């Protein structure tokens, strides 16, 4: 349909690809596969060409290294001086960009920028030109190396340079420790003055680069915080030097809960040192104590009535610090930083468990402070604004205290976990945390089933020893839910739960046997024979789990339901194999309760080919169940007539036959059992009632393995 001169003159000609009846079908027409392939490839190529936007703009010009940059050498000292003098002046940057000096070491540029007091905006331009030069060098190399992010690179360079200047200043302060609050420091040497000048200038340059996005924000803030954490107790002059740097980035610190928490720990430790009587004695820098009486009580008072709104500063424990020229800026700076964290990032002050980070220990930073942050001094005096800020601080303090108590009690509704319910909830949450943190793919001394057992049941034993703790039932139920639910993954869960309960059962039975001291004339009763003559320890708990919480098959299209049912079968396969759950007692219990009544569920019609095998299997089952009934001692208290037994065998002999033929032992995967039985139920015999329509115990009885 291209509008060419021929088409304009003669019109469009209809040329069908298939000659013949154009209204019919082309199923019998022979096409050339190679032609179809070539046409399809041409269509794809044309589509790709149409979807590709041509680069109409000019190509980015490469930086001319020879014309725009020149390397600094010892001979070009005069040219360097002239160039930096022009950079510090008002000469346009377009003219300076024609010849930009490049230093062999990138950190040398900071010394020249501070020496000539270049404006920070023009200094940032100089650093950007240096970045452009090194980027051009990297692009022109034949073998390209891994490109480093310039933000991270220059963050490391400027922090390293600032740290070198700070160490020179710190060494000077440490040589002349202050002997009192008003003792003056000696004059600084020339090298220390030069380091101080470099520090003050490059600190401002780093601030501009930080705001301009030229530095990695988290890395730089972490470095600033580490500088404060390295300041020793008693080095007040060095702390006074660094406090302005901290306050400049206060708005950035409160955006990170991790950094705010570390900073809050530092502020509370220093304020606690200032408030502690005699803590700043000769051993800690030679500062005399101010003799202050701190408020007694918790870090967060329960009621703000003890601190009147907008109280006079003369009534606070910082009265002496207001007139001390050395400690006044420290108190106000640290208090301001801590109050900013309370207002903007209260999560950093919540009491919590710390399992990984050694810097953030268990607890809250406010635990180190003897008074509440709302009682700390604030600049500006007793104004209306100050009263409003203190009221907001008290409100957030109450929220922090409530959140901290919730974390400490693991969000239990039972206050202080004084009753059994609160203790049980804490135990269950602890067990779930231990299971999720355990690494099942490896086994060593600190990561094994024994260590897992000790962490779960080690603290849950009762005073009597042989009796189950009141919260053992809840832990066993949680273990079953953990092994069955589809929110966790792995077939190992069934084996893990069976091993844990087996060990727990053996421990309880050993305690029972040791205390009862029932000894026969022929010898002592072993724990194995004792357990065989009694009910398994967790039989009732597991039966209650099957009655109320175990998954069932209700919807044929529900995949998660099917997975959970398969996990349940696998779990009880392992429990039966480890003698934690008695299949025989389970079946007897169902019969005695009437859960397997034949009048409510139609039996499955047997095929002629299955009659012989069903009859032999029924006889074996009758013999086996009678023997087990005699062993367990339940035959005297539970009588099963011949009719109910016959009805039971008639109902379950075909499914049991399928299980015995397909997977007679518990070692077979539960998924195979589920799949085979489901296939048998759904497709192979339509006369059998659908498995999804059966009660829960009918489903369990047809899938749980029969011990051999």
Beta strands, then each sheet from edge to edge (+ up, - down):
strand 1: 69-71
strand 2: 100-102
sheet 1: 1+ 2+
end
